[in-house]
Amino acid sequence: MRMERAMSRLPELCVILMAGSLLAVQPGGLFRFVWIKVLVVLIAVLAGLFSPPGSRLPPGVKAALAACASWIAVAMLLSNTPWASMAGRWPRYEGVLMLGVYVAVFAVGAKVLGGAPGGHRRTLLGMSLAGAGTVVFALAVLESAGLRPLGGAADVRPGATLGNATDQGLIGVIITGVLAAQGEPDRPWQVWLRRVGLIAGAGTAVLSGSRAALAALLAVAVFGAYTWMRSRSWTGPKIAAGAGLTAAGIAVGVLLAPASRERLLSTATVDGRWLLWDQTLGLVSDHPLSGVGPNGFVDALPGYLGAEWARTVGDSFPADSPHSWPLQTLAAGGFPLLLLVVVLIAVSVAAVIRRMRKSRSAADRKYLAVVLVTVAAYSLALLTHFTSIGTTGLVAFLCGGLLGSEASRAAPIRNGAVRKFATGKLRSVPRLVGTLLVIAGLGVTAPAALAEWPMAAGARSAAAGNHDLAEQAFKQAWQLRAWDSDTALLAAQAFAGPATEGEQQAARYAVEWGTLARKRTPHSQEAGTALALGYLYSGDVPKAKDLLDALVTDFPYSAALYVHRGVAQFGMGYPAEAITDLEHAASLDPSLDTPWRVLANIHQRLGNSQEAFAAMQRADALANP
């Protein structure tokens, strides 16, 4: 009896944990917003697996989902780095584990939120999201005032507990949509919590300053207001006026938030986004069948970047996604995967529409319609953004709830106890397999989350000059997350910085970690650059020069590579070639002051005082415009 009672509470636990995952943050970690959320979501999936039998995904959706998963597996195996593709890459790690989590949450959402039993759980989800959204909104308000309660650099756009401003905005949209989809709760405290949650959700989206999130919020808010007004039999003119007031309210909110207003009116990132999409299409045209595999984009893209990218964007922050879900799908699995995903979407939407038509409850139809529009708005926002555990996990949960339908009753068993026993055992197989997979996932996720602390400690120690301490921390992180090639990459980059300042010990560590990273991801510009810097500043200049020559051949529009090779050229006694490389780097990225500083130093050492003075003047003018 106690066991049955405990199991009956597991669906509620699953719902609360999914909402609570939005708040999961790992203080002191290097990147605090991924693995801790995955850990919470996996526990939610485990609770959903052991919940009493509920709704299921339609067979057509299962078939389309299985086809997508199969082709993704093929694309991983056909990629240049199959292991890295399957394991995932920093910071989103969308390999086998993360993609499996999305699928598991999708299935659990159908079981927990689908069908008639999911009605009261939807209410619980709404209340849980209202509470979580209020916390996220409070943090967003503090961050918009210039504070950093969760830490982070002052010059980076904050994202509350999501770690990314657009993710923060999209979560606000999702919270707004889920709460707008629900009817008025029965209890007064629930009524007030829902109202506070609606304000918090919309405010969170507004304060994010994300254009994609604001467009999604506008669509969700107007449609939610429309359904509310229709339910109260408002006339056409009154509905139009109400929709207009809703849009005006969002506009006023944006205008009252200085950072959001400034970003909405700015085009700083728009040009870069168009360039990114154009270069991605070039990559896709060369890999139309299977793409470059999941997680292969970050290594493949730099080979397709041109002079305009170097001039307007630069290579300081490599893109790990094309910031558009169709292009992300094409890059990960080619045109077959995009076709399969479109089929999955079409089959899913058709199943939701059928469910809406069959429902006899007006409240149920309203919920399905508003949440469907919310998911559609999220998909539209992803035309300029990327997937992540912070947003995609919750959306997958909601999608499962939209699709979950009552399982048909099994035919009566007439052949005695043996057949009944065998049937019961067969029905328990999916739960057993799912449980084993979740436990395996937890076995990877928990150490991966723990590794964030020594990774952060290593980065801090390397920056402070405590290289032995940094080495110990990175080795500890490697023991916890040895499957992750980017653990070695991040360590190599942490040591490469001090190495450029002449610290020999840091340079030697950069060589060790860079060699390991290069072995795991041989086509990575980042790994190659970190290793080359290690060689260069540890005294092995010829090796650095050879590696930089190969990197420049593969990535001919990287200004940084020409700067580093210029230093290597001078170190090998080729001053004319060094000057040529540095001047080329300056022409590729006219906003970069580093080539001119290195040129000033070279001219000074060559005795060209006039040229050295002119180069330093150019560098100072660029650094202090």
Backbone torsions as a table, in degrees:
resi	resn	phi	psi	omega
1	MET	NA	-45.9	179.6
2	ARG	-64.1	-39.3	178.9
3	MET	-62.7	-43.9	179.2
4	GLU	-63.7	-40.1	180.0
5	ARG	-65.3	-40.7	178.5
6	ALA	-64.4	-42.5	-179.7
7	MET	-66.0	-31.9	179.7
8	SER	-67.5	-18.6	179.1
9	ARG	-91.7	-8.7	-176.4
10	LEU	-64.1	-37.8	177.0
11	PRO	-59.0	-40.0	178.1
12	GLU	-64.4	-39.8	177.5
13	LEU	-62.8	-41.0	178.4
14	CYS	-59.1	-45.9	-179.7
15	VAL	-62.7	-46.2	-178.0
16	ILE	-64.2	-40.6	-179.9
17	LEU	-67.0	-37.9	178.5
18	MET	-63.2	-42.4	176.9
19	ALA	-68.5	-39.8	-179.2
20	GLY	-67.6	-22.0	180.0
21	SER	-61.2	-24.6	178.0
22	LEU	-62.0	-29.5	-176.3
23	LEU	-93.6	-6.2	-175.6
24	ALA	-69.4	119.0	179.4
25	VAL	-136.9	148.2	-178.8
26	GLN	-112.0	90.1	-178.1
27	PRO	-58.0	135.4	177.7
28	GLY	85.6	-4.1	178.5
29	GLY	-80.8	160.1	179.2
30	LEU	-66.0	-49.8	172.0
31	PHE	-127.1	107.7	-160.6
32	ARG	-91.0	2.9	-165.2
33	PHE	-117.6	9.0	-175.7
34	VAL	-113.2	-70.4	-169.7
35	TRP	-65.1	-33.2	178.7
36	ILE	-67.3	-35.1	176.6
37	LYS	-68.7	-41.5	177.9
38	VAL	-60.0	-39.8	-179.9
39	LEU	-60.6	-46.7	179.9
40	VAL	-65.3	-42.0	-179.0
41	VAL	-64.5	-39.8	178.7
42	LEU	-64.1	-37.9	176.5
43	ILE	-65.3	-37.9	175.9
44	ALA	-62.6	-41.4	178.1
45	VAL	-62.5	-41.3	179.0
46	LEU	-61.7	-41.8	177.2
47	ALA	-63.5	-38.4	178.5
48	GLY	-67.6	-36.8	179.4
49	LEU	-63.0	-38.1	-177.5
50	PHE	-91.0	4.0	175.2
51	SER	-68.4	156.9	176.6
52	PRO	-57.7	155.3	-179.4
53	PRO	-52.3	138.1	-179.3
54	GLY	-138.6	-143.5	-178.1
55	SER	-79.0	167.1	-178.2
56	ARG	-133.8	161.4	173.7
57	LEU	-72.5	144.2	176.4
58	PRO	-61.2	148.9	-178.8
59	PRO	-56.5	-40.3	-179.6
60	GLY	-62.5	-38.4	178.6
61	VAL	-66.9	-42.1	177.8
62	LYS	-59.7	-43.1	-178.7
63	ALA	-64.6	-44.5	179.4
64	ALA	-65.0	-39.5	178.7
65	LEU	-64.8	-41.5	178.7
66	ALA	-64.0	-37.8	178.7
67	ALA	-65.4	-41.9	177.4
68	CYS	-61.4	-46.6	-179.1
69	ALA	-61.9	-39.9	-179.3
70	SER	-64.6	-42.8	-178.9
71	TRP	-70.8	-34.2	175.4
72	ILE	-60.9	-41.8	177.9
73	ALA	-61.0	-41.0	178.0
74	VAL	-63.3	-45.0	-179.4
75	ALA	-62.4	-37.0	176.7
76	MET	-61.6	-44.9	-177.7
77	LEU	-69.2	-29.3	-178.7
78	LEU	-86.9	-6.2	-177.8
79	SER	-72.2	166.4	179.3
80	ASN	-65.7	-29.7	-179.4
81	THR	-130.1	79.8	-175.4
82	PRO	-56.4	-40.6	-177.2
83	TRP	-65.8	-46.5	179.1
84	ALA	-63.4	-35.3	178.3
85	SER	-65.0	-41.0	179.8
86	MET	-74.9	-36.6	-177.0
87	ALA	-75.6	-33.4	-176.3
88	GLY	100.6	158.3	-178.0
89	ARG	-123.1	150.5	177.9
90	TRP	-62.4	141.7	1.4
91	PRO	-98.6	-6.9	-173.1
92	ARG	-94.5	-21.1	173.4
93	TYR	52.1	48.8	-177.6
94	GLU	-88.8	65.5	174.5
95	GLY	-101.2	-151.3	-176.6
96	VAL	-58.0	-45.9	-177.1
97	LEU	-63.1	-52.5	-175.4
98	MET	-65.6	-43.2	178.4
99	LEU	-64.8	-36.0	175.5
100	GLY	-63.9	-36.2	177.1
101	VAL	-63.6	-43.2	178.2
102	TYR	-58.7	-44.2	-179.5
103	VAL	-66.1	-42.9	-179.5
104	ALA	-63.4	-41.6	178.3
105	VAL	-64.7	-38.5	177.3
106	PHE	-58.6	-48.0	-179.3
107	ALA	-68.0	-41.0	179.9
108	VAL	-67.6	-34.9	176.7
109	GLY	-61.1	-39.3	177.3
110	ALA	-63.2	-41.6	-177.2
111	LYS	-68.9	-40.4	-172.3
112	VAL	-88.7	-40.8	-174.2
113	LEU	-101.1	-13.6	-175.2
114	GLY	-81.3	161.5	174.7
115	GLY	68.6	-173.7	-178.2
116	ALA	-63.0	-40.3	-179.2
117	PRO	-64.1	-17.5	-177.4
118	GLY	-80.1	-4.5	-175.8
119	GLY	-59.5	-53.6	-178.3
120	HIS	-71.3	-23.6	177.1
121	ARG	-73.4	-29.9	173.8
122	ARG	-62.9	-41.2	177.4
123	THR	-61.6	-44.1	178.0
124	LEU	-61.7	-41.1	177.8
125	LEU	-61.5	-43.6	178.9
126	GLY	-60.7	-45.1	179.8
127	MET	-65.4	-39.1	179.5
128	SER	-66.1	-42.3	178.9
129	LEU	-68.4	-34.0	176.6
130	ALA	-62.6	-43.0	177.9
131	GLY	-65.4	-46.2	179.2
132	ALA	-64.4	-40.5	180.0
133	GLY	-63.7	-34.7	177.8
134	THR	-63.5	-39.9	178.0
135	VAL	-66.5	-45.2	179.5
136	VAL	-61.1	-41.2	179.6
137	PHE	-63.5	-43.3	179.6
138	ALA	-60.4	-42.5	177.9
139	LEU	-66.1	-38.9	179.4
140	ALA	-63.8	-37.6	177.7
141	VAL	-63.0	-45.2	179.2
142	LEU	-62.9	-41.6	-179.1
143	GLU	-69.2	-34.5	177.7
144	SER	-68.3	-20.7	176.7
145	ALA	-86.7	3.2	177.8
146	GLY	96.8	-0.4	179.3
147	LEU	-86.5	160.8	178.1
148	ARG	-133.4	72.5	-177.9
149	PRO	-61.9	-25.2	178.8
150	LEU	-101.2	7.2	-178.6
151	GLY	85.3	-170.9	-178.5
152	GLY	105.1	156.0	-178.0
153	ALA	-69.1	145.4	-177.2
154	ALA	-70.3	-22.2	-176.9
155	ASP	-94.8	8.3	179.6
156	VAL	-110.6	135.5	178.8
157	ARG	-61.4	123.5	-179.1
158	PRO	-78.0	166.5	179.9
159	GLY	-142.0	28.7	-178.3
160	ALA	53.4	-131.0	-177.7
161	THR	-86.2	6.0	179.2
162	LEU	-98.4	-20.2	177.8
163	GLY	80.6	-2.7	-178.4
164	ASN	-147.5	133.2	-173.7
165	ALA	-63.2	-42.0	179.6
166	THR	-68.1	-39.5	174.3
167	ASP	-58.5	-42.8	176.7
168	GLN	-57.9	-46.7	-179.5
169	GLY	-63.5	-40.9	-179.2
170	LEU	-67.8	-35.3	175.4
171	ILE	-64.2	-39.0	175.3
172	GLY	-60.0	-40.2	178.0
173	VAL	-63.5	-45.0	-177.8
174	ILE	-63.5	-44.1	178.4
175	ILE	-60.7	-44.6	178.7
176	THR	-59.8	-44.2	-178.5
177	GLY	-65.8	-44.0	-179.0
178	VAL	-64.1	-41.5	-179.6
179	LEU	-72.0	-34.9	177.9
180	ALA	-69.6	-25.0	-178.8
181	ALA	-73.9	-20.3	-173.7
182	GLN	-93.0	151.7	176.1
183	GLY	-77.6	177.9	179.1
184	GLU	-66.1	125.6	178.2
185	PRO	-65.0	164.0	-177.5
186	ASP	-79.1	-37.5	-173.7
187	ARG	-92.1	143.2	-177.8
188	PRO	-57.9	-39.9	-178.6
189	TRP	-66.0	-31.3	177.1
190	GLN	-70.3	-36.7	177.5
191	VAL	-60.2	-47.0	-178.9
192	TRP	-69.0	-39.0	178.7
193	LEU	-63.8	-39.5	178.2
194	ARG	-63.3	-43.5	179.9
195	ARG	-64.3	-43.6	177.2
196	VAL	-62.7	-40.5	179.2
197	GLY	-63.5	-39.7	177.4
198	LEU	-62.2	-44.4	178.6
199	ILE	-64.5	-42.8	-179.0
200	ALA	-65.2	-41.8	-179.9
201	GLY	-62.8	-48.7	179.3
202	ALA	-64.9	-40.4	179.4
203	GLY	-64.9	-37.7	178.0
204	THR	-62.0	-42.5	178.6
205	ALA	-65.8	-42.8	-178.9
206	VAL	-63.6	-45.2	-176.6
207	LEU	-70.7	-16.5	178.5
208	SER	-66.5	-28.4	-177.6
209	GLY	71.5	8.7	-178.5
210	SER	-81.7	124.2	179.0
211	ARG	-64.0	-39.2	179.0
212	ALA	-63.1	-43.5	-179.7
213	ALA	-67.2	-38.1	179.9
214	LEU	-66.7	-40.0	177.1
215	ALA	-64.6	-40.9	177.9
216	ALA	-65.8	-40.5	178.5
217	LEU	-62.0	-41.7	179.6
218	LEU	-59.8	-45.5	-179.7
219	ALA	-64.0	-45.4	-177.8
220	VAL	-68.3	-44.0	-177.6
221	ALA	-64.9	-43.8	-179.0
222	VAL	-65.8	-43.7	179.8
223	PHE	-67.8	-39.7	177.2
224	GLY	-62.2	-42.5	177.9
225	ALA	-65.1	-38.1	179.0
226	TYR	-61.9	-46.8	180.0
227	THR	-64.5	-36.9	178.5
228	TRP	-64.9	-42.9	-179.2
229	MET	-69.5	-37.9	177.3
230	ARG	-62.6	-37.9	-179.1
231	SER	-66.6	-18.6	178.4
232	ARG	-104.8	15.4	174.5
233	SER	58.1	38.5	175.9
234	TRP	-69.8	151.8	178.1
235	THR	-77.8	166.5	-178.2
236	GLY	-55.9	-49.7	179.4
237	PRO	-61.0	-39.4	179.4
238	LYS	-66.7	-37.7	177.8
239	ILE	-64.6	-42.4	178.9
240	ALA	-62.6	-41.1	179.1
241	ALA	-66.0	-40.9	179.6
242	GLY	-64.4	-41.2	177.9
243	ALA	-63.9	-39.5	178.0
244	GLY	-63.7	-41.2	178.8
245	LEU	-65.4	-36.9	177.9
246	THR	-62.2	-47.5	178.5
247	ALA	-63.0	-39.3	179.9
248	ALA	-65.3	-37.6	178.6
249	GLY	-61.2	-40.8	178.1
250	ILE	-66.2	-41.8	179.8
251	ALA	-61.8	-41.8	178.9
252	VAL	-63.7	-41.5	177.9
253	GLY	-59.2	-41.7	178.8
254	VAL	-65.7	-42.8	-178.6
255	LEU	-66.3	-29.6	-179.7
256	LEU	-80.6	-14.9	178.7
257	ALA	-101.0	104.0	-172.9
258	PRO	-54.8	-46.5	-177.4
259	ALA	-64.0	-39.8	179.4
260	SER	-68.0	-41.9	179.3
261	ARG	-62.3	-43.6	-178.9
262	GLU	-64.7	-41.5	-178.0
263	ARG	-71.5	-36.9	-179.3
264	LEU	-62.4	-36.3	-177.0
265	LEU	-88.9	-5.1	-178.5
266	SER	-90.9	150.9	175.6
267	THR	-115.9	22.0	-172.7
268	ALA	-59.6	-39.8	-176.1
269	THR	-97.3	-8.8	-175.2
270	VAL	-67.7	-47.2	-178.6
271	ASP	-61.4	-41.9	178.5
272	GLY	-63.1	-36.1	180.0
273	ARG	-67.1	-41.4	177.5
274	TRP	-63.2	-40.8	177.6
275	LEU	-62.5	-43.0	-179.9
276	LEU	-60.0	-44.2	-179.9
277	TRP	-65.3	-40.0	-179.6
278	ASP	-64.0	-44.1	179.2
279	GLN	-67.4	-34.4	178.8
280	THR	-64.8	-38.3	177.6
281	LEU	-62.0	-34.3	175.2
282	GLY	-64.5	-41.2	177.4
283	LEU	-63.1	-44.9	-178.0
284	VAL	-65.0	-37.6	-179.0
285	SER	-63.6	-25.2	177.3
286	ASP	-87.9	-14.0	-178.7
287	HIS	-135.1	60.5	-172.7
288	PRO	-73.1	-24.8	-172.6
289	LEU	-83.4	-50.3	-176.7
290	SER	-128.1	11.5	-179.8
291	GLY	61.9	-154.2	176.1
292	VAL	-107.2	11.7	179.6
293	GLY	83.4	150.5	173.9
294	PRO	-54.0	135.0	178.5
295	ASN	74.0	4.8	178.1
296	GLY	-88.5	-9.5	-174.4
297	PHE	-62.5	-43.3	-173.9
298	VAL	-62.3	-31.2	178.7
299	ASP	-87.8	-31.2	-175.1
300	ALA	-81.9	-35.3	-172.7
301	LEU	-60.1	-44.5	-175.1
302	PRO	-54.5	-27.3	177.6
303	GLY	-70.2	-12.5	-178.4
304	TYR	-108.5	0.0	-179.2
305	LEU	-81.1	143.3	-175.6
306	GLY	-115.1	-168.0	-175.7
307	ALA	-64.6	-36.1	-179.1
308	GLU	-65.8	-38.2	176.8
309	TRP	-63.2	-45.1	179.9
310	ALA	-60.8	-36.8	-176.7
311	ARG	-76.9	-38.3	-173.0
312	THR	-100.5	-27.2	-176.7
313	VAL	-115.2	-47.9	-177.2
314	GLY	85.6	178.1	-176.3
315	ASP	-118.7	25.7	-179.6
316	SER	-71.0	-34.1	-176.7
317	PHE	-126.9	90.9	-178.5
318	PRO	-59.3	136.7	179.4
319	ALA	-79.8	130.1	177.0
320	ASP	-103.7	5.0	178.8
321	SER	-155.2	148.9	176.6
322	PRO	-76.9	1.3	178.7
323	HIS	58.0	43.5	174.8
324	SER	-168.1	123.8	-171.8
325	TRP	-64.8	-35.3	176.7
326	PRO	-64.5	-41.1	179.2
327	LEU	-70.6	-35.5	176.1
328	GLN	-62.2	-40.5	177.8
329	THR	-66.2	-43.0	178.8
330	LEU	-63.3	-42.8	-179.5
331	ALA	-66.7	-34.3	-177.0
332	ALA	-78.9	-35.8	-174.0
333	GLY	-145.5	12.4	176.8
334	GLY	72.0	-171.4	-177.2
335	PHE	-64.9	-34.1	176.6
336	PRO	-59.8	-40.0	180.0
337	LEU	-68.5	-40.6	178.2
338	LEU	-61.4	-41.7	178.3
339	LEU	-62.3	-44.2	-179.8
340	LEU	-64.8	-38.7	178.4
341	VAL	-65.9	-41.2	177.6
342	VAL	-62.4	-41.4	176.4
343	VAL	-62.0	-43.4	178.3
344	LEU	-59.8	-43.5	178.9
345	ILE	-63.4	-45.5	-178.3
346	ALA	-62.9	-44.7	179.7
347	VAL	-64.0	-39.4	-178.9
348	SER	-67.4	-46.1	179.9
349	VAL	-62.3	-41.9	178.4
350	ALA	-61.6	-39.2	179.5
351	ALA	-65.9	-38.7	178.6
352	VAL	-66.8	-41.5	179.9
353	ILE	-64.0	-41.2	176.8
354	ARG	-61.2	-40.8	-179.8
355	ARG	-65.3	-39.1	178.3
356	MET	-63.4	-40.4	-178.2
357	ARG	-68.7	-33.1	-178.9
358	LYS	-79.1	-22.5	-175.3
359	SER	-69.3	136.6	177.9
360	ARG	-95.8	-5.1	-177.0
361	SER	-98.5	123.8	177.9
362	ALA	-64.4	-37.2	179.3
363	ALA	-64.4	-39.1	179.4
364	ASP	-66.6	-43.1	179.2
365	ARG	-63.9	-39.5	178.4
366	LYS	-63.2	-44.6	-179.3
367	TYR	-60.2	-48.6	-178.6
368	LEU	-61.2	-41.8	-177.7
369	ALA	-66.2	-47.6	-176.2
370	VAL	-68.7	-41.3	179.0
371	VAL	-68.1	-35.6	176.2
372	LEU	-62.3	-42.4	177.0
373	VAL	-65.4	-37.1	177.9
374	THR	-62.6	-44.8	177.9
375	VAL	-64.6	-39.1	177.9
376	ALA	-64.3	-39.7	177.9
377	ALA	-64.6	-38.9	175.8
378	TYR	-61.8	-43.2	179.1
379	SER	-63.3	-38.8	177.2
380	LEU	-65.7	-38.7	177.9
381	ALA	-64.2	-32.8	179.2
382	LEU	-71.9	-3.9	171.7
383	LEU	-66.7	-18.6	178.0
384	THR	-126.9	15.7	-176.9
385	HIS	-142.5	-169.7	-176.6
386	PHE	-131.0	163.1	177.7
387	THR	-78.4	155.9	176.9
388	SER	-163.8	159.8	-178.7
389	ILE	-62.3	-29.3	-178.2
390	GLY	-63.4	-33.3	-178.0
391	THR	-113.9	-42.9	-172.2
392	THR	-67.2	-34.3	178.7
393	GLY	-60.3	-48.3	179.9
394	LEU	-66.4	-39.5	179.1
395	VAL	-64.9	-40.0	176.8
396	ALA	-61.8	-38.4	177.0
397	PHE	-61.6	-45.3	179.3
398	LEU	-66.0	-40.0	179.6
399	CYS	-62.9	-42.1	176.0
400	GLY	-58.8	-40.9	178.4
401	GLY	-64.2	-34.8	177.3
402	LEU	-65.7	-35.0	-172.8
403	LEU	-93.3	-20.0	-174.5
404	GLY	-59.5	125.3	178.8
405	SER	-123.3	154.9	-178.1
406	GLU	-60.3	131.6	176.4
407	ALA	-69.3	136.5	178.9
408	SER	-67.8	146.5	-179.2
409	ARG	-70.9	137.3	-179.9
410	ALA	-69.7	147.6	177.2
411	ALA	-65.9	147.6	-179.3
412	PRO	-62.2	138.7	-179.6
413	ILE	-85.2	123.7	-174.0
414	ARG	-110.7	-4.0	-172.7
415	ASN	-105.5	28.6	169.3
416	GLY	90.9	-174.7	-172.5
417	ALA	-68.3	-32.8	-177.5
418	VAL	-63.2	-48.4	179.4
419	ARG	-62.8	-38.8	179.5
420	LYS	-64.1	-41.3	179.8
421	PHE	-65.1	-44.6	-179.4
422	ALA	-63.9	-41.3	179.4
423	THR	-63.6	-42.2	178.4
424	GLY	-62.2	-39.2	179.2
425	LYS	-66.1	-41.4	179.3
426	LEU	-62.5	-38.5	-179.6
427	ARG	-68.4	-22.3	-179.5
428	SER	-85.8	-10.0	-177.2
429	VAL	-62.5	-48.4	179.7
430	PRO	-57.8	-40.8	179.5
431	ARG	-64.7	-40.8	-179.8
432	LEU	-63.9	-46.2	179.5
433	VAL	-62.9	-44.7	178.7
434	GLY	-60.6	-41.5	179.5
435	THR	-62.9	-44.0	179.8
436	LEU	-63.1	-40.0	179.4
437	LEU	-66.7	-40.4	179.0
438	VAL	-65.8	-42.1	178.2
439	ILE	-61.7	-41.8	176.6
440	ALA	-62.4	-40.7	177.8
441	GLY	-62.1	-41.4	177.2
442	LEU	-64.5	-35.0	178.4
443	GLY	-64.7	-25.1	175.6
444	VAL	-90.4	-40.6	-172.6
445	THR	-69.6	-44.1	-177.3
446	ALA	-60.1	-50.8	176.5
447	PRO	-62.8	-35.9	179.0
448	ALA	-61.7	-40.7	177.3
449	ALA	-67.1	-41.8	178.5
450	LEU	-61.2	-33.2	-178.0
451	ALA	-65.3	-21.0	-179.2
452	GLU	-61.8	-32.3	-179.4
453	TRP	-69.7	-51.8	176.0
454	PRO	-65.2	-28.7	176.4
455	MET	-62.6	-44.0	178.3
456	ALA	-66.3	-41.3	178.6
457	ALA	-62.6	-40.3	178.2
458	GLY	-63.4	-43.4	179.7
459	ALA	-63.8	-42.1	179.0
460	ARG	-65.2	-43.9	-178.0
461	SER	-65.9	-40.3	178.8
462	ALA	-62.9	-42.4	179.5
463	ALA	-65.6	-31.3	-179.1
464	ALA	-85.2	-5.0	179.3
465	GLY	91.5	3.6	178.2
466	ASN	-90.5	75.6	-168.4
467	HIS	-73.0	-34.4	177.1
468	ASP	-65.4	-41.6	177.9
469	LEU	-65.0	-39.9	177.9
470	ALA	-63.7	-41.2	179.2
471	GLU	-61.4	-42.5	178.1
472	GLN	-61.7	-42.6	-179.2
473	ALA	-65.1	-44.1	-179.5
474	PHE	-66.9	-35.5	176.6
475	LYS	-65.1	-38.2	176.5
476	GLN	-63.6	-42.9	177.9
477	ALA	-63.2	-39.0	179.8
478	TRP	-63.8	-38.0	177.4
479	GLN	-63.2	-33.9	-179.7
480	LEU	-81.5	-27.9	-172.2
481	ARG	-139.6	51.1	-175.9
482	ALA	-68.1	-21.5	179.9
483	TRP	-71.7	-15.9	-173.2
484	ASP	-92.2	110.7	-179.7
485	SER	-63.6	-26.9	-177.2
486	ASP	-77.9	-11.5	171.0
487	THR	-62.3	-46.0	176.7
488	ALA	-67.7	-39.3	180.0
489	LEU	-61.2	-47.8	-178.9
490	LEU	-64.3	-36.6	176.0
491	ALA	-64.7	-44.8	179.5
492	ALA	-60.8	-42.1	179.6
493	GLN	-67.1	-36.6	178.9
494	ALA	-63.0	-36.8	179.1
495	PHE	-83.2	-27.0	-178.0
496	ALA	-64.4	-35.0	179.4
497	GLY	-60.0	-57.4	176.5
498	PRO	-61.0	-29.9	179.7
499	ALA	-60.3	-37.9	-179.5
500	THR	-67.1	-14.7	177.1
501	GLU	-94.6	9.2	173.9
502	GLY	93.6	12.6	-179.0
503	GLU	-87.6	106.0	-173.4
504	GLN	-62.5	-39.6	-178.4
505	GLN	-63.2	-43.2	177.2
506	ALA	-61.4	-38.8	179.6
507	ALA	-63.1	-41.0	179.4
508	ARG	-64.8	-41.0	177.8
509	TYR	-66.7	-34.8	177.3
510	ALA	-62.8	-37.1	177.4
511	VAL	-65.4	-44.5	-178.5
512	GLU	-61.6	-51.1	-177.3
513	TRP	-73.3	-36.2	178.6
514	GLY	-64.5	-37.7	176.9
515	THR	-62.3	-42.5	179.0
516	LEU	-65.9	-43.1	179.3
517	ALA	-65.3	-40.3	-179.8
518	ARG	-66.0	-33.3	178.3
519	LYS	-67.1	-39.2	-178.9
520	ARG	-76.0	-38.9	-177.6
521	THR	-131.0	78.0	-174.1
522	PRO	-65.0	-17.0	-178.5
523	HIS	-99.4	10.2	-177.1
524	SER	-82.8	121.1	175.6
525	GLN	-64.1	-38.2	-179.1
526	GLU	-64.2	-46.3	179.7
527	ALA	-64.4	-42.2	179.4
528	GLY	-63.6	-40.7	-179.9
529	THR	-65.9	-44.2	179.5
530	ALA	-61.6	-41.5	179.5
531	LEU	-67.1	-41.6	179.2
532	ALA	-61.5	-40.8	177.7
533	LEU	-64.4	-38.3	176.1
534	GLY	-60.9	-46.8	177.0
535	TYR	-59.4	-47.1	-172.8
536	LEU	-61.1	-46.1	-173.3
537	TYR	-94.6	-1.0	170.6
538	SER	-95.0	-2.2	175.4
539	GLY	104.9	-7.0	-179.8
540	ASP	-91.5	69.7	-174.1
541	VAL	-64.9	-41.5	179.1
542	PRO	-58.4	-41.2	178.2
543	LYS	-64.2	-40.6	178.4
544	ALA	-61.3	-44.2	-179.1
545	LYS	-63.3	-44.4	179.7
546	ASP	-61.7	-44.1	-179.7
547	LEU	-66.3	-41.6	180.0
548	LEU	-66.1	-35.2	175.2
549	ASP	-59.5	-44.3	-179.8
550	ALA	-65.9	-39.7	-179.9
551	LEU	-67.1	-41.0	178.8
552	VAL	-63.9	-35.3	177.1
553	THR	-64.3	-41.4	-178.9
554	ASP	-77.7	-32.5	-175.3
555	PHE	-130.8	74.5	-169.5
556	PRO	-73.2	-5.0	-177.9
557	TYR	-116.2	26.8	176.5
558	SER	-96.3	110.5	-179.6
559	ALA	-61.6	-37.9	-177.4
560	ALA	-61.6	-38.7	-179.5
561	LEU	-63.7	-38.0	178.4
562	TYR	-69.1	-34.1	176.1
563	VAL	-62.4	-49.2	-178.4
564	HIS	-64.4	-40.1	-179.9
565	ARG	-69.0	-31.7	175.6
566	GLY	-61.1	-41.9	177.2
567	VAL	-63.1	-43.0	179.6
568	ALA	-64.6	-41.2	179.1
569	GLN	-59.6	-43.9	-179.3
570	PHE	-66.9	-39.1	178.9
571	GLY	-64.0	-25.8	179.4
572	MET	-92.6	3.5	176.9
573	GLY	88.5	26.4	178.5
574	TYR	-119.2	72.3	-174.3
575	PRO	-63.4	-37.7	-179.4
576	ALA	-63.4	-44.0	178.3
577	GLU	-65.3	-36.2	178.3
578	ALA	-63.3	-44.8	-179.8
579	ILE	-63.8	-39.8	178.4
580	THR	-60.6	-46.2	179.5
581	ASP	-61.6	-43.4	-176.7
582	LEU	-69.5	-38.7	177.4
583	GLU	-67.5	-34.2	176.4
584	HIS	-67.0	-40.2	177.2
585	ALA	-61.0	-41.8	179.3
586	ALA	-65.3	-34.1	178.8
587	SER	-74.4	-32.1	178.1
588	LEU	-66.5	-44.4	-178.9
589	ASP	-127.2	90.0	-175.9
590	PRO	-64.7	-14.9	-179.5
591	SER	-87.8	-4.8	-174.4
592	LEU	-87.8	126.5	-179.8
593	ASP	-89.8	-18.5	-175.3
594	THR	-58.5	-45.9	-179.8
595	PRO	-57.1	-38.2	-178.5
596	TRP	-70.7	-34.1	178.0
597	ARG	-67.7	-42.5	178.7
598	VAL	-66.5	-39.3	177.1
599	LEU	-61.4	-41.4	178.8
600	ALA	-60.2	-42.3	179.5
601	ASN	-64.6	-42.7	180.0
602	ILE	-64.6	-46.6	179.6
603	HIS	-62.6	-37.5	178.0
604	GLN	-61.8	-43.6	-179.2
605	ARG	-71.2	-25.3	177.2
606	LEU	-84.7	-5.4	-179.7
607	GLY	86.4	11.2	179.2
608	ASN	-92.5	75.7	-172.0
609	SER	-64.9	-36.0	-179.2
610	GLN	-67.1	-44.4	177.8
611	GLU	-65.9	-37.0	178.6
612	ALA	-63.7	-42.4	-179.8
613	PHE	-64.9	-41.9	-179.5
614	ALA	-65.4	-41.9	179.5
615	ALA	-64.6	-40.2	179.1
616	MET	-67.5	-35.5	175.9
617	GLN	-62.1	-42.4	177.7
618	ARG	-61.9	-42.9	-179.8
619	ALA	-62.8	-45.4	-179.4
620	ASP	-65.2	-36.9	179.2
621	ALA	-66.1	-37.0	178.5
622	LEU	-72.9	-36.5	-179.1
623	ALA	-73.8	-28.0	-178.6
624	ASN	-129.2	71.7	-176.1
625	PRO	-67.6	NA	NA
